[in-house]
Amino acid sequence: MRNFVFPVAAAALIATSFAAFAADTMTTGAIKSMDMVKHTLVLDNGVTYTLPAAFKDPGLKVGEKVTIGWVMNGKAYDANTVVIAK
């Protein structure tokens, strides 16, 4: 039984480690600029986020506070979600 438990526990630990790296990171800030033609959004922290091609603008405005869910794609910040923060 011991020979079975350790490998299973080790595999579960490794699997959860990789899942943590794939999770979205959330950032909240004010919109500094945006370009819906290039699908980019720049927050007041200076980071440019690339929006998905199918992104539907919920009425975003420069200066508005938003929360962005994003993942790193090489050196690019790919946004998955953009929600107006209240």
C-alpha positions as CSV (number, residue, x, y, z in Angstrom):
1,M,0.0,0.0,0.0
2,R,2.8,2.4,0.8
3,N,4.4,1.8,-2.6
4,F,1.2,3.1,-4.1
5,V,0.4,6.1,-1.9
6,F,3.7,8.0,-2.4
7,P,3.7,8.1,-6.2
8,V,0.0,9.1,-6.3
9,A,0.7,11.9,-3.8
10,A,3.7,13.1,-5.7
11,A,1.8,13.2,-9.0
12,A,-1.0,15.1,-7.4
13,L,1.4,17.7,-6.0
14,I,3.1,18.2,-9.4
15,A,-0.3,18.5,-11.1
16,T,-1.5,21.2,-8.8
17,S,1.7,23.1,-9.2
18,F,1.2,23.3,-13.0
19,A,-2.4,24.3,-12.5
20,A,-1.3,27.3,-10.4
21,F,0.9,28.6,-13.2
22,A,-1.9,28.5,-15.7
23,A,-4.4,30.4,-13.5
24,D,-5.4,34.0,-14.4
25,T,-3.8,36.8,-12.6
26,M,-6.1,39.7,-11.6
27,T,-5.1,43.3,-11.8
28,T,-7.2,46.4,-11.0
29,G,-6.5,49.9,-12.3
30,A,-7.7,52.9,-14.2
31,I,-7.6,52.8,-18.0
32,K,-4.9,55.1,-19.3
33,S,-5.6,54.4,-23.0
34,M,-7.3,51.9,-25.3
35,D,-7.3,50.9,-28.9
36,M,-10.1,48.7,-30.0
37,V,-8.7,48.4,-33.5
38,K,-5.5,46.9,-32.2
39,H,-7.3,45.2,-29.3
40,T,-5.1,46.7,-26.6
41,L,-5.8,48.3,-23.2
42,V,-3.2,50.2,-21.2
43,L,-3.7,50.7,-17.4
44,D,-2.3,53.4,-15.2
45,N,0.4,50.9,-14.1
46,G,1.8,51.2,-17.7
47,V,1.2,47.6,-18.7
48,T,-0.4,47.0,-22.1
49,Y,-2.9,44.1,-22.2
50,T,-3.9,42.4,-25.4
51,L,-7.7,41.8,-25.6
52,P,-9.2,38.7,-27.3
53,A,-10.3,39.2,-30.9
54,A,-13.9,38.5,-29.9
55,F,-13.9,41.1,-27.1
56,K,-17.1,43.0,-26.8
57,D,-16.6,46.5,-25.3
58,P,-19.0,47.0,-22.3
59,G,-18.7,50.8,-22.7
60,L,-15.2,51.3,-21.3
61,K,-13.8,54.8,-21.0
62,V,-10.4,56.3,-20.3
63,G,-10.0,56.9,-16.6
64,E,-12.5,54.2,-15.7
65,K,-11.5,51.6,-13.1
66,V,-11.4,48.0,-14.3
67,T,-10.3,44.6,-13.2
68,I,-8.5,42.5,-15.8
69,G,-7.9,38.8,-15.7
70,W,-4.8,38.0,-17.7
71,V,-2.0,35.4,-18.4
72,M,1.5,35.8,-19.6
73,N,2.1,34.7,-23.2
74,G,5.8,35.1,-23.7
75,K,6.3,38.8,-23.0
76,A,2.7,39.7,-23.8
77,Y,-0.1,40.2,-21.2
78,D,-3.1,38.4,-22.7
79,A,-6.4,39.6,-21.1
80,N,-9.1,37.0,-20.7
81,T,-11.7,39.1,-18.8
82,V,-12.2,42.9,-18.4
83,V,-14.8,43.9,-15.8
84,I,-15.8,47.5,-14.8
85,A,-14.8,47.8,-11.1
86,K,-17.4,49.4,-8.8
